[in-house]
Amino acid sequence: MIAVDVNDHAEVFAAGCRLLNEGLGSDAANVFLNLSRGGSGDWTKEKYDRPDMTDEEFNAHMEMVKAETAARYG
């Protein structure tokens, strides 16, 4: 288990992304994140209302996660 401040949503999300990347690899982590975007009611409306993450944005995010993972676990 890793220590994470559960009151800091950004920290929890970053830790989750690191673990997903380590456990699933970047391609499967991408699929999982796209599948698991939660909603609270009208899924179709929320799907079209949420901003899209471009491939470049996702790749940049995953590179950051990989770098953090490498720094943390060598």
N, CA, C and O atoms as CSV, one atom per row, in Angstrom:
chain,resi,resn,atom,element,x,y,z
A,1,MET,N,N,0.841,-1.168,0.000
A,1,MET,CA,C,0.000,0.000,0.000
A,1,MET,C,C,0.890,1.236,0.000
A,1,MET,O,O,1.969,1.238,0.593
A,2,ILE,N,N,0.426,2.286,-0.671
A,2,ILE,CA,C,1.165,3.538,-0.690
A,2,ILE,C,C,0.403,4.565,0.153
A,2,ILE,O,O,-0.811,4.468,0.335
A,3,ALA,N,N,1.137,5.536,0.653
A,3,ALA,CA,C,0.516,6.605,1.431
A,3,ALA,C,C,0.031,7.688,0.477
A,3,ALA,O,O,0.771,8.139,-0.397
A,4,VAL,N,N,-1.202,8.092,0.654
A,4,VAL,CA,C,-1.767,9.147,-0.179
A,4,VAL,C,C,-2.764,9.934,0.662
A,4,VAL,O,O,-3.495,9.361,1.469
A,5,ASP,N,N,-2.788,11.237,0.471
A,5,ASP,CA,C,-3.725,12.107,1.176
A,5,ASP,C,C,-5.088,11.987,0.506
A,5,ASP,O,O,-5.298,12.541,-0.573
A,6,VAL,N,N,-6.008,11.274,1.132
A,6,VAL,CA,C,-7.316,11.028,0.533
A,6,VAL,C,C,-8.164,12.294,0.396
A,6,VAL,O,O,-9.182,12.286,-0.296
A,7,ASN,N,N,-7.752,13.370,1.045
A,7,ASN,CA,C,-8.469,14.633,0.908
A,7,ASN,C,C,-7.990,15.443,-0.289
A,7,ASN,O,O,-8.603,16.450,-0.643
A,8,ASP,N,N,-6.901,15.012,-0.910
A,8,ASP,CA,C,-6.354,15.695,-2.084
A,8,ASP,C,C,-6.699,14.856,-3.315
A,8,ASP,O,O,-6.000,13.895,-3.636
A,9,HIS,N,N,-7.773,15.226,-3.995
A,9,HIS,CA,C,-8.257,14.428,-5.116
A,9,HIS,C,C,-7.235,14.327,-6.238
A,9,HIS,O,O,-7.139,13.285,-6.886
A,10,ALA,N,N,-6.476,15.381,-6.480
A,10,ALA,CA,C,-5.453,15.333,-7.528
A,10,ALA,C,C,-4.373,14.319,-7.166
A,10,ALA,O,O,-3.897,13.585,-8.032
A,11,GLU,N,N,-3.987,14.274,-5.901
A,11,GLU,CA,C,-2.970,13.316,-5.459
A,11,GLU,C,C,-3.487,11.886,-5.578
A,11,GLU,O,O,-2.760,10.992,-6.012
A,12,VAL,N,N,-4.740,11.673,-5.193
A,12,VAL,CA,C,-5.332,10.334,-5.298
A,12,VAL,C,C,-5.401,9.912,-6.771
A,12,VAL,O,O,-5.084,8.771,-7.108
A,13,PHE,N,N,-5.813,10.827,-7.638
A,13,PHE,CA,C,-5.912,10.508,-9.061
A,13,PHE,C,C,-4.539,10.195,-9.640
A,13,PHE,O,O,-4.388,9.228,-10.386
A,14,ALA,N,N,-3.536,11.003,-9.306
A,14,ALA,CA,C,-2.181,10.770,-9.813
A,14,ALA,C,C,-1.640,9.424,-9.333
A,14,ALA,O,O,-1.018,8.692,-10.103
A,15,ALA,N,N,-1.875,9.101,-8.071
A,15,ALA,CA,C,-1.418,7.813,-7.545
A,15,ALA,C,C,-2.128,6.670,-8.259
A,15,ALA,O,O,-1.505,5.662,-8.594
A,16,GLY,N,N,-3.416,6.822,-8.490
A,16,GLY,CA,C,-4.167,5.801,-9.212
A,16,GLY,C,C,-3.657,5.611,-10.627
A,16,GLY,O,O,-3.550,4.483,-11.107
A,17,CYS,N,N,-3.341,6.711,-11.298
A,17,CYS,CA,C,-2.797,6.620,-12.661
A,17,CYS,C,C,-1.450,5.915,-12.669
A,17,CYS,O,O,-1.172,5.104,-13.552
A,18,ARG,N,N,-0.617,6.226,-11.684
A,18,ARG,CA,C,0.686,5.551,-11.603
A,18,ARG,C,C,0.496,4.042,-11.443
A,18,ARG,O,O,1.145,3.250,-12.126
A,19,LEU,N,N,-0.390,3.660,-10.546
A,19,LEU,CA,C,-0.622,2.237,-10.293
A,19,LEU,C,C,-1.245,1.544,-11.499
A,19,LEU,O,O,-0.887,0.412,-11.822
A,20,LEU,N,N,-2.174,2.221,-12.162
A,20,LEU,CA,C,-2.757,1.647,-13.374
A,20,LEU,C,C,-1.691,1.438,-14.441
A,20,LEU,O,O,-1.638,0.389,-15.084
A,21,ASN,N,N,-0.854,2.433,-14.621
A,21,ASN,CA,C,0.199,2.339,-15.626
A,21,ASN,C,C,1.149,1.197,-15.312
A,21,ASN,O,O,1.557,0.456,-16.206
A,22,GLU,N,N,1.502,1.056,-14.037
A,22,GLU,CA,C,2.411,-0.025,-13.633
A,22,GLU,C,C,1.752,-1.397,-13.812
A,22,GLU,O,O,2.381,-2.335,-14.302
A,23,GLY,N,N,0.497,-1.503,-13.415
A,23,GLY,CA,C,-0.174,-2.793,-13.416
A,23,GLY,C,C,-0.720,-3.218,-14.762
A,23,GLY,O,O,-0.694,-4.402,-15.099
A,24,LEU,N,N,-1.214,-2.261,-15.537
A,24,LEU,CA,C,-1.861,-2.593,-16.797
A,24,LEU,C,C,-1.048,-2.228,-18.028
A,24,LEU,O,O,-1.274,-2.774,-19.108
A,25,GLY,N,N,-0.107,-1.312,-17.875
A,25,GLY,CA,C,0.573,-0.764,-19.042
A,25,GLY,C,C,-0.224,0.427,-19.556
A,25,GLY,O,O,-1.403,0.576,-19.235
A,26,SER,N,N,0.413,1.267,-20.346
A,26,SER,CA,C,-0.220,2.528,-20.733
A,26,SER,C,C,-1.443,2.341,-21.616
A,26,SER,O,O,-2.418,3.075,-21.462
A,27,ASP,N,N,-1.425,1.380,-22.539
A,27,ASP,CA,C,-2.581,1.201,-23.421
A,27,ASP,C,C,-3.811,0.741,-22.639
A,27,ASP,O,O,-4.893,1.306,-22.796
A,28,ALA,N,N,-3.649,-0.273,-21.803
A,28,ALA,CA,C,-4.784,-0.777,-21.028
A,28,ALA,C,C,-5.234,0.250,-19.995
A,28,ALA,O,O,-6.428,0.357,-19.715
A,29,ALA,N,N,-4.294,1.010,-19.423
A,29,ALA,CA,C,-4.664,2.060,-18.474
A,29,ALA,C,C,-5.529,3.110,-19.169
A,29,ALA,O,O,-6.499,3.599,-18.590
A,30,ASN,N,N,-5.186,3.452,-20.392
A,30,ASN,CA,C,-5.974,4.412,-21.177
A,30,ASN,C,C,-7.390,3.892,-21.373
A,30,ASN,O,O,-8.356,4.627,-21.168
A,31,VAL,N,N,-7.520,2.642,-21.764
A,31,VAL,CA,C,-8.844,2.054,-21.970
A,31,VAL,C,C,-9.629,2.061,-20.662
A,31,VAL,O,O,-10.803,2.429,-20.640
A,32,PHE,N,N,-8.979,1.653,-19.577
A,32,PHE,CA,C,-9.648,1.615,-18.279
A,32,PHE,C,C,-10.143,2.999,-17.869
A,32,PHE,O,O,-11.284,3.145,-17.432
A,33,LEU,N,N,-9.294,4.009,-18.005
A,33,LEU,CA,C,-9.699,5.357,-17.623
A,33,LEU,C,C,-10.881,5.831,-18.452
A,33,LEU,O,O,-11.782,6.485,-17.926
A,34,ASN,N,N,-10.889,5.511,-19.735
A,34,ASN,CA,C,-12.016,5.910,-20.569
A,34,ASN,C,C,-13.295,5.160,-20.187
A,34,ASN,O,O,-14.391,5.713,-20.281
A,35,LEU,N,N,-13.159,3.914,-19.760
A,35,LEU,CA,C,-14.323,3.135,-19.352
A,35,LEU,C,C,-14.858,3.560,-17.999
A,35,LEU,O,O,-16.057,3.449,-17.743
A,36,SER,N,N,-13.989,4.041,-17.137
A,36,SER,CA,C,-14.381,4.256,-15.751
A,36,SER,C,C,-14.735,5.698,-15.415
A,36,SER,O,O,-14.909,6.030,-14.243
A,37,ARG,N,N,-14.843,6.544,-16.405
A,37,ARG,CA,C,-15.262,7.912,-16.107
A,37,ARG,C,C,-16.676,7.875,-15.571
A,37,ARG,O,O,-17.632,7.606,-16.299
A,38,GLY,N,N,-16.787,8.147,-14.298
A,38,GLY,CA,C,-18.073,8.015,-13.621
A,38,GLY,C,C,-19.064,9.080,-14.004
A,38,GLY,O,O,-18.707,10.115,-14.567
A,39,GLY,N,N,-20.289,8.819,-13.697
A,39,GLY,CA,C,-21.357,9.764,-13.954
A,39,GLY,C,C,-22.323,9.783,-12.799
A,39,GLY,O,O,-22.157,9.059,-11.817
A,40,SER,N,N,-23.316,10.605,-12.921
A,40,SER,CA,C,-24.267,10.709,-11.814
A,40,SER,C,C,-25.704,10.748,-12.297
A,40,SER,O,O,-26.570,11.296,-11.616
A,41,GLY,N,N,-25.966,10.183,-13.447
A,41,GLY,CA,C,-27.350,10.202,-13.906
A,41,GLY,C,C,-27.448,9.995,-15.401
A,41,GLY,O,O,-27.408,8.859,-15.874
A,42,ASP,N,N,-27.576,11.065,-16.143
A,42,ASP,CA,C,-27.772,10.998,-17.585
A,42,ASP,C,C,-26.421,10.799,-18.271
A,42,ASP,O,O,-25.724,11.762,-18.589
A,43,TRP,N,N,-26.067,9.534,-18.491
A,43,TRP,CA,C,-24.750,9.207,-19.029
A,43,TRP,C,C,-24.520,9.840,-20.392
A,43,TRP,O,O,-23.432,10.351,-20.659
A,44,THR,N,N,-25.521,9.815,-21.252
A,44,THR,CA,C,-25.350,10.352,-22.598
A,44,THR,C,C,-25.079,11.850,-22.552
A,44,THR,O,O,-24.179,12.341,-23.235
A,45,LYS,N,N,-25.854,12.580,-21.749
A,45,LYS,CA,C,-25.634,14.023,-21.631
A,45,LYS,C,C,-24.242,14.303,-21.062
A,45,LYS,O,O,-23.514,15.150,-21.580
A,46,GLU,N,N,-23.875,13.586,-19.991
A,46,GLU,CA,C,-22.572,13.809,-19.373
A,46,GLU,C,C,-21.433,13.454,-20.328
A,46,GLU,O,O,-20.395,14.117,-20.343
A,47,LYS,N,N,-21.634,12.411,-21.118
A,47,LYS,CA,C,-20.613,12.007,-22.091
A,47,LYS,C,C,-20.317,13.150,-23.052
A,47,LYS,O,O,-19.154,13.440,-23.334
A,48,TYR,N,N,-21.353,13.795,-23.552
A,48,TYR,CA,C,-21.150,14.863,-24.532
A,48,TYR,C,C,-20.792,16.193,-23.889
A,48,TYR,O,O,-20.225,17.060,-24.554
A,49,ASP,N,N,-21.107,16.375,-22.622
A,49,ASP,CA,C,-20.777,17.618,-21.924
A,49,ASP,C,C,-19.343,17.661,-21.425
A,49,ASP,O,O,-18.772,18.744,-21.295
A,50,ARG,N,N,-18.739,16.496,-21.138
A,50,ARG,CA,C,-17.391,16.509,-20.568
A,50,ARG,C,C,-16.368,16.817,-21.668
A,50,ARG,O,O,-16.524,16.383,-22.810
A,51,PRO,N,N,-15.331,17.564,-21.314
A,51,PRO,CA,C,-14.308,17.889,-22.318
A,51,PRO,C,C,-13.534,16.635,-22.709
A,51,PRO,O,O,-13.249,15.773,-21.877
A,52,ASP,N,N,-13.207,16.557,-23.977
A,52,ASP,CA,C,-12.407,15.441,-24.457
A,52,ASP,C,C,-10.947,15.657,-24.122
A,52,ASP,O,O,-10.460,16.788,-24.104
A,53,MET,N,N,-10.254,14.565,-23.856
A,53,MET,CA,C,-8.815,14.607,-23.650
A,53,MET,C,C,-8.195,14.206,-24.989
A,53,MET,O,O,-8.451,13.115,-25.500
A,54,THR,N,N,-7.387,15.088,-25.544
A,54,THR,CA,C,-6.759,14.753,-26.817
A,54,THR,C,C,-5.711,13.668,-26.607
A,54,THR,O,O,-5.268,13.428,-25.484
A,55,ASP,N,N,-5.322,13.022,-27.684
A,55,ASP,CA,C,-4.268,12.011,-27.600
A,55,ASP,C,C,-2.989,12.632,-27.049
A,55,ASP,O,O,-2.287,12.012,-26.250
A,56,GLU,N,N,-2.690,13.850,-27.475
A,56,GLU,CA,C,-1.481,14.518,-27.002
A,56,GLU,C,C,-1.557,14.794,-25.502
A,56,GLU,O,O,-0.573,14.602,-24.788
A,57,GLU,N,N,-2.721,15.242,-25.018
A,57,GLU,CA,C,-2.886,15.493,-23.592
A,57,GLU,C,C,-2.753,14.200,-22.791
A,57,GLU,O,O,-2.098,14.169,-21.749
A,58,PHE,N,N,-3.379,13.134,-23.288
A,58,PHE,CA,C,-3.287,11.862,-22.585
A,58,PHE,C,C,-1.851,11.349,-22.583
A,58,PHE,O,O,-1.351,10.898,-21.552
A,59,ASN,N,N,-1.190,11.418,-23.737
A,59,ASN,CA,C,0.199,10.952,-23.812
A,59,ASN,C,C,1.105,11.754,-22.889
A,59,ASN,O,O,1.985,11.188,-22.240
A,60,ALA,N,N,0.899,13.061,-22.824
A,60,ALA,CA,C,1.688,13.897,-21.915
A,60,ALA,C,C,1.431,13.508,-20.470
A,60,ALA,O,O,2.358,13.443,-19.664
A,61,HIS,N,N,0.180,13.252,-20.145
A,61,HIS,CA,C,-0.168,12.842,-18.783
A,61,HIS,C,C,0.492,11.504,-18.453
A,61,HIS,O,O,1.060,11.344,-17.372
A,62,MET,N,N,0.421,10.553,-19.365
A,62,MET,CA,C,1.003,9.237,-19.114
A,62,MET,C,C,2.524,9.314,-19.026
A,62,MET,O,O,3.124,8.576,-18.244
A,63,GLU,N,N,3.154,10.173,-19.791
A,63,GLU,CA,C,4.605,10.349,-19.681
A,63,GLU,C,C,4.968,10.897,-18.305
A,63,GLU,O,O,5.967,10.488,-17.712
A,64,MET,N,N,4.153,11.825,-17.797
A,64,MET,CA,C,4.379,12.354,-16.457
A,64,MET,C,C,4.232,11.237,-15.427
A,64,MET,O,O,5.041,11.126,-14.506
A,65,VAL,N,N,3.205,10.417,-15.583
A,65,VAL,CA,C,2.980,9.311,-14.654
A,65,VAL,C,C,4.147,8.335,-14.705
A,65,VAL,O,O,4.614,7.875,-13.663
A,66,LYS,N,N,4.625,8.010,-15.911
A,66,LYS,CA,C,5.765,7.096,-16.052
A,66,LYS,C,C,7.012,7.667,-15.379
A,66,LYS,O,O,7.743,6.949,-14.697
A,67,ALA,N,N,7.246,8.967,-15.579
A,67,ALA,CA,C,8.421,9.600,-14.973
A,67,ALA,C,C,8.320,9.585,-13.451
A,67,ALA,O,O,9.305,9.309,-12.766
A,68,GLU,N,N,7.138,9.879,-12.922
A,68,GLU,CA,C,6.942,9.845,-11.470
A,68,GLU,C,C,7.138,8.433,-10.932
A,68,GLU,O,O,7.727,8.243,-9.868
A,69,THR,N,N,6.647,7.456,-11.664
A,69,THR,CA,C,6.796,6.057,-11.248
A,69,THR,C,C,8.264,5.666,-11.234
A,69,THR,O,O,8.739,5.045,-10.282
A,70,ALA,N,N,8.984,6.030,-12.294
A,70,ALA,CA,C,10.410,5.708,-12.363
A,70,ALA,C,C,11.173,6.393,-11.242
A,70,ALA,O,O,12.071,5.795,-10.649
A,71,ALA,N,N,10.825,7.646,-10.944
A,71,ALA,CA,C,11.499,8.366,-9.867
A,71,ALA,C,C,11.208,7.744,-8.511
A,71,ALA,O,O,12.077,7.693,-7.641
A,72,ARG,N,N,9.985,7.275,-8.340
A,72,ARG,CA,C,9.582,6.717,-7.052
A,72,ARG,C,C,10.130,5.304,-6.841
A,72,ARG,O,O,10.592,4.965,-5.751
A,73,TYR,N,N,10.074,4.485,-7.892
A,73,TYR,CA,C,10.413,3.082,-7.730
A,73,TYR,C,C,11.693,2.667,-8.454
A,73,TYR,O,O,12.115,1.513,-8.373
A,74,GLY,N,N,12.303,3.614,-9.157
A,74,GLY,CA,C,13.570,3.363,-9.819
A,74,GLY,C,C,13.477,2.336,-10.848
A,74,GLY,O,O,14.475,2.017,-11.494
